[in-house]
Amino acid sequence: MKALVRQIVNEVDSMKKWWMVRAGDSNELIPVWKSEGIASIGWAKLGDPKKYKTKEELILKADEAYSEDKPKTRLSGVNQVWRFSREIQIGDRVVTYIKKSREYMVGTVTEPHFFDTSIGNPYYPNHIKVNWEKNTVKREALSQSAKNSLGSVLTVFRIDEWGSEIEKLLNEPLSESAQQDDNVEETEIIEDLVGKATSMIQDKVYKLDPWQIQELVGGLLQAMGYNVQVSPKGPDGGVDILAYKDAFGFEKPIIKVQVKHRKMSASAPEIQQLLGANPLDANSLFVSTGGFTSQAEVVAKHNAVRLVDLEELVKLIEEWYEKIPGEIKALLPLKKIYVPE
């Protein structure tokens, strides 16, 4: 009988959803959440989101009420309000972060969404009732993976995979000596983050058209200190870009560049065409986002032609991006982020 009860309890626990809800833009809602036993989010101009039958209706209202915001910002806000008002249920667990003390407050939902501007902060009128627990979970006690997941900038999101870890720490706080060494895990997470960012940049580069790719390669060479001459649209005689160290093109090395942006791999004859193009004594660089055939690689190696595929092109862009001219950066806007060494 006890085993059956335990099984039922475990099944009920597994059905609980775990939610992270941010306590305002500056963490200013923590005191009122504690005193009122609530958790709240904003987007007050939308009114009560439950008045809208579909998310599309709510999006139209957001487009009207928050027209000054970017479309992606409006869509993200609607998704979070929709999730908060319709998916969080009684019995779900809610977590929020207290910045000042670097700990997580945990509670249980006792009443689902209601809209009320008279409770708490009027700028955050979408509420759920929450029974907040006295114990908290210190951020330092969490695994590195949990820290990173809970660090998302979204206002409302699911954290089910970390529920059991948070529950355990809530009931059995780890001592300083018992906390695990996260150095290896942190390194893996950073490598994964960098890898995902690089993949996203590759996707953005791949979506550019052939002429934009040509301009991007020209901008990359400028970042490296070369003066460049990019061929206009039309027949180019096998050379898309000429790069010189001096403004007049007298000083060597001179680099002649062919750029191919397509799914098909560059072939050996195309490498030979670049080699036979003027100036004959220039160094040869072949950029192909579709890669190269094995025969092309053999010809290139035999004739000292530098080959750059999509992966290496993106690595070079990441390395030289800060020095790429602004008008070229506009083709591929990137944002700098910092991670621990």
C-alpha positions as CSV (number, residue, x, y, z in Angstrom):
1,M,0.0,0.0,0.0
2,K,2.8,2.4,0.9
3,A,4.5,1.6,-2.4
4,L,1.3,2.4,-4.3
5,V,0.9,5.7,-2.4
6,R,4.6,6.6,-3.1
7,Q,4.1,5.8,-6.8
8,I,1.0,8.0,-7.0
9,V,2.8,10.8,-5.3
10,N,5.7,10.5,-7.7
11,E,3.4,10.5,-10.7
12,V,1.6,13.6,-9.4
13,D,5.0,15.3,-8.8
14,S,6.1,14.4,-12.3
15,M,3.0,16.2,-13.7
16,K,3.9,19.5,-12.0
17,K,5.2,22.2,-14.2
18,W,8.1,24.3,-13.0
19,W,8.2,28.0,-14.1
20,M,10.7,30.8,-13.8
21,V,9.0,34.2,-13.5
22,R,11.1,37.4,-13.4
23,A,10.3,39.8,-10.7
24,G,10.2,43.0,-12.8
25,D,12.8,44.7,-14.9
26,S,14.9,45.6,-11.8
27,N,13.8,42.9,-9.4
28,E,11.6,45.5,-7.8
29,L,8.5,43.2,-7.3
30,I,10.0,40.8,-4.7
31,P,8.6,42.7,-1.6
32,V,5.1,43.0,-2.9
33,W,5.1,39.4,-4.1
34,K,6.0,38.2,-0.6
35,S,3.5,40.4,1.1
36,E,0.6,39.7,-1.3
37,G,1.4,36.1,-2.1
38,I,1.5,36.7,-5.8
39,A,3.7,36.6,-8.9
40,S,3.0,39.2,-11.7
41,I,4.0,40.2,-15.2
42,G,3.3,43.3,-17.2
43,W,2.1,44.3,-20.6
44,A,-0.7,46.3,-19.0
45,K,-1.8,48.0,-22.2
46,L,-3.1,44.6,-23.5
47,G,-5.8,44.5,-20.8
48,D,-7.0,41.1,-19.6
49,P,-5.4,38.6,-22.0
50,K,-8.2,36.1,-21.4
51,K,-10.6,38.4,-23.3
52,Y,-8.9,37.3,-26.5
53,K,-9.9,33.9,-28.0
54,T,-6.8,33.4,-30.0
55,K,-3.2,34.4,-29.8
56,E,-3.5,36.1,-33.2
57,E,-6.1,38.6,-31.7
58,L,-3.7,39.3,-28.8
59,I,-0.9,40.0,-31.3
60,L,-3.0,42.5,-33.2
61,K,-3.7,44.3,-29.9
62,A,0.0,44.3,-29.1
63,D,0.8,45.7,-32.6
64,E,-1.6,48.6,-31.8
65,A,-0.8,49.2,-28.1
66,Y,3.0,48.8,-28.4
67,S,3.6,50.0,-31.9
68,E,6.9,51.7,-30.8
69,D,8.4,48.4,-29.9
70,K,10.2,46.1,-32.4
71,P,8.0,43.3,-33.9
72,K,10.1,40.6,-32.3
73,T,9.7,42.3,-28.9
74,R,6.0,42.5,-29.3
75,L,5.7,38.8,-30.3
76,S,7.9,37.7,-27.4
77,G,5.8,39.7,-25.0
78,V,2.5,38.2,-26.3
79,N,3.9,34.7,-26.1
80,Q,4.9,35.2,-22.5
81,V,1.6,36.8,-21.5
82,W,-0.3,34.0,-23.3
83,R,1.7,31.4,-21.5
84,F,1.4,33.0,-18.1
85,S,-2.4,33.5,-18.4
86,R,-3.3,30.1,-19.9
87,E,-0.6,27.5,-19.1
88,I,0.3,28.0,-15.4
89,Q,-2.1,25.9,-13.2
90,I,-2.8,25.3,-9.5
91,G,-0.1,23.1,-8.1
92,D,2.6,24.2,-10.5
93,R,5.9,25.4,-8.9
94,V,7.2,28.9,-9.5
95,V,10.8,30.1,-9.0
96,T,12.1,33.7,-9.1
97,Y,15.5,35.2,-8.5
98,I,16.4,37.6,-5.7
99,K,19.4,39.6,-7.1
100,K,20.4,41.2,-3.8
101,S,20.9,38.0,-1.9
102,R,21.7,35.8,-5.0
103,E,19.1,33.2,-4.1
104,Y,15.9,31.7,-5.6
105,M,12.5,32.0,-4.0
106,V,10.3,29.0,-4.6
107,G,6.5,28.7,-4.3
108,T,3.4,26.8,-5.3
109,V,0.6,28.2,-7.4
110,T,-2.7,28.4,-5.5
111,E,-4.8,30.4,-8.0
112,P,-4.3,30.7,-11.7
113,H,-4.2,33.9,-13.7
114,F,-6.3,36.9,-12.9
115,F,-6.1,40.5,-14.2
116,D,-6.2,43.2,-11.5
117,T,-4.6,46.7,-11.6
118,S,-5.4,47.3,-7.9
119,I,-3.1,44.6,-6.6
120,G,0.7,45.0,-6.4
121,N,2.3,47.2,-9.0
122,P,-0.2,48.6,-11.5
123,Y,2.3,48.2,-14.3
124,Y,2.2,44.5,-13.7
125,P,-1.5,43.6,-13.6
126,N,-1.4,40.0,-14.7
127,H,-1.2,37.9,-11.5
128,I,-1.2,34.3,-10.1
129,K,-1.5,33.5,-6.4
130,V,1.6,31.9,-5.0
131,N,2.3,30.3,-1.6
132,W,6.0,31.3,-1.3
133,E,8.1,29.1,1.0
134,K,10.3,30.4,3.7
135,N,13.4,28.5,2.6
136,T,15.3,29.7,-0.5
137,V,17.9,28.1,-2.8
138,K,21.3,29.8,-3.0
139,R,22.5,30.3,-6.6
140,E,25.9,28.9,-5.7
141,A,24.4,25.6,-4.7
142,L,23.0,24.9,-8.2
143,S,24.8,23.0,-10.9
144,Q,26.3,25.1,-13.6
145,S,23.8,23.8,-16.2
146,A,20.9,24.9,-13.9
147,K,22.5,28.3,-13.4
148,N,22.8,28.9,-17.1
149,S,19.2,27.8,-17.8
150,L,17.8,29.9,-15.1
151,G,19.8,32.8,-16.3
152,S,17.6,33.3,-19.4
153,V,16.4,36.9,-19.9
154,L,12.8,35.8,-20.7
155,T,10.1,36.9,-18.2
156,V,8.3,33.6,-18.1
157,F,9.7,30.2,-19.1
158,R,9.6,26.5,-18.2
159,I,12.4,25.0,-16.1
160,D,11.0,21.4,-15.6
161,E,14.3,19.7,-16.0
162,W,15.7,21.5,-13.0
163,G,12.7,21.0,-10.7
164,S,14.0,18.0,-8.9
165,E,17.4,19.7,-8.3
166,I,15.7,22.8,-6.9
167,E,13.3,20.8,-4.8
168,K,16.2,18.8,-3.3
169,L,18.2,21.9,-2.5
170,L,15.2,23.5,-1.0
171,N,14.8,20.6,1.5
172,E,18.4,19.7,1.9
173,P,20.7,22.7,1.4
174,L,24.2,21.8,0.4
175,S,27.1,22.8,2.7
176,E,30.0,24.7,1.1
177,S,32.2,21.6,1.1
178,A,29.5,19.5,-0.5
179,Q,29.0,21.7,-3.5
180,Q,30.2,20.1,-6.7
181,D,33.2,21.4,-8.7
182,D,31.6,22.9,-11.8
183,N,34.8,23.9,-13.7
184,V,34.5,21.1,-16.3
185,E,30.8,21.6,-16.8
186,E,31.2,25.3,-17.1
187,T,33.8,24.8,-19.8
188,E,31.5,22.5,-21.7
189,I,28.7,25.0,-21.5
190,I,30.8,27.8,-22.8
191,E,32.0,25.7,-25.7
192,D,28.4,24.7,-26.5
193,L,27.4,28.4,-26.4
194,V,30.2,29.5,-28.7
195,G,29.4,26.6,-31.0
196,K,25.7,27.5,-31.2
197,A,26.6,31.2,-31.9
198,T,28.9,30.2,-34.7
199,S,26.3,28.0,-36.2
200,M,23.8,30.8,-36.1
201,I,26.3,33.1,-37.9
202,Q,26.9,30.5,-40.5
203,D,23.1,30.3,-41.1
204,K,23.0,34.1,-41.5
205,V,25.9,34.2,-43.9
206,Y,24.4,31.4,-45.9
207,K,21.2,33.4,-46.4
208,L,23.1,36.3,-48.1
209,D,22.9,36.5,-51.8
210,P,26.1,36.0,-54.0
211,W,26.7,39.7,-54.4
212,Q,26.4,40.3,-50.6
213,I,28.9,37.5,-50.0
214,Q,31.3,39.1,-52.4
215,E,31.0,42.5,-50.6
216,L,31.4,40.7,-47.2
217,V,34.7,39.0,-48.4
218,G,35.9,42.4,-49.7
219,G,35.1,43.9,-46.3
220,L,37.0,41.1,-44.6
221,L,40.1,41.8,-46.6
222,Q,39.8,45.5,-45.8
223,A,39.7,44.6,-42.1
224,M,43.0,42.7,-42.7
225,G,44.6,45.9,-44.0
226,Y,44.1,45.5,-47.8
227,N,42.8,48.0,-50.3
228,V,40.2,46.1,-52.3
229,Q,38.6,46.4,-55.7
230,V,35.3,44.5,-55.9
231,S,34.1,43.6,-59.4
232,P,30.7,45.0,-60.4
233,K,27.8,42.7,-61.3
234,G,28.4,41.0,-64.6
235,P,31.3,39.0,-66.2
236,D,34.4,39.2,-64.1
237,G,36.9,37.2,-66.0
238,G,37.3,34.7,-63.2
239,V,38.2,37.3,-60.5
240,D,35.7,38.9,-58.2
241,I,38.0,40.9,-55.9
242,L,41.6,42.2,-56.2
243,A,43.3,43.1,-52.9
244,Y,46.4,45.3,-52.6
245,K,48.6,46.4,-49.8
246,D,49.0,49.9,-51.2
247,A,46.4,52.2,-52.7
248,F,47.8,52.0,-56.2
249,G,48.3,48.3,-56.4
250,F,52.1,48.4,-56.9
251,E,53.1,46.7,-53.7
252,K,53.1,42.9,-53.5
253,P,51.5,40.6,-52.5
254,I,48.5,41.2,-54.7
255,I,45.6,38.8,-54.0
256,K,43.0,37.8,-56.6
257,V,39.8,36.3,-55.2
258,Q,37.0,34.2,-56.7
259,V,33.8,33.9,-54.6
260,K,31.2,31.2,-55.1
261,H,28.1,31.2,-53.0
262,R,26.0,28.1,-53.7
263,K,25.2,24.6,-52.5
264,M,27.4,23.0,-55.2
265,S,31.1,22.5,-54.4
266,A,33.7,24.4,-56.4
267,S,35.5,22.3,-59.0
268,A,39.0,21.8,-60.2
269,P,38.4,23.7,-63.5
270,E,37.1,26.7,-61.5
271,I,40.4,26.7,-59.5
272,Q,42.3,26.5,-62.8
273,Q,40.3,29.4,-64.2
274,L,41.3,31.6,-61.2
275,L,44.9,30.6,-61.7
276,G,44.7,31.6,-65.4
277,A,43.1,35.0,-64.7
278,N,45.1,38.3,-64.6
279,P,47.2,39.2,-62.8
280,L,49.0,35.9,-63.4
281,D,51.6,36.5,-60.6
282,A,49.1,37.3,-57.9
283,N,48.3,35.1,-55.0
284,S,45.0,33.2,-55.4
285,L,42.2,32.9,-52.8
286,F,39.1,30.9,-53.6
287,V,36.0,31.3,-51.3
288,S,33.3,28.7,-51.7
289,T,30.4,28.4,-49.2
290,G,29.5,25.1,-50.8
291,G,33.0,23.7,-50.2
292,F,35.3,22.1,-52.7
293,T,35.6,18.8,-54.6
294,S,38.5,16.5,-53.7
295,Q,40.0,17.2,-57.2
296,A,39.7,21.0,-56.5
297,E,41.6,20.6,-53.3
298,V,44.4,18.6,-55.1
299,V,44.7,21.3,-57.8
300,A,44.7,24.1,-55.1
301,K,47.4,22.4,-53.0
302,H,49.6,21.9,-56.0
303,N,49.3,25.6,-57.0
304,A,49.3,27.2,-53.6
305,V,45.7,28.4,-53.9
306,R,44.2,29.3,-50.5
307,L,40.8,27.7,-50.1
308,V,38.1,29.1,-47.7
309,D,34.8,27.3,-47.1
310,L,31.8,28.5,-45.1
311,E,33.1,27.3,-41.8
312,E,36.5,29.0,-42.2
313,L,34.9,32.2,-43.6
314,V,32.8,32.5,-40.5
315,K,35.8,32.0,-38.3
316,L,37.6,34.8,-40.1
317,I,34.6,37.0,-39.8
318,E,34.5,36.4,-36.0
319,E,38.2,37.2,-35.7
320,W,38.2,40.4,-37.8
321,Y,34.6,41.6,-37.4
322,E,35.5,44.7,-35.3
323,K,37.6,46.1,-38.1
324,I,35.2,45.4,-41.0
325,P,33.8,48.7,-42.4
326,G,30.4,49.7,-41.0
327,E,28.5,49.5,-44.3
328,I,29.7,45.9,-44.7
329,K,28.8,45.1,-41.1
330,A,25.3,46.1,-42.0
331,L,25.0,43.0,-44.2
332,L,25.7,40.8,-41.1
333,P,24.9,42.6,-37.8
334,L,26.5,40.8,-34.9
335,K,26.4,41.5,-31.1
336,K,29.4,41.0,-28.8
337,I,28.9,38.8,-25.7
338,Y,31.3,38.0,-22.9
339,V,31.8,34.6,-21.2
340,P,34.2,33.6,-18.4
341,E,37.6,32.4,-19.5
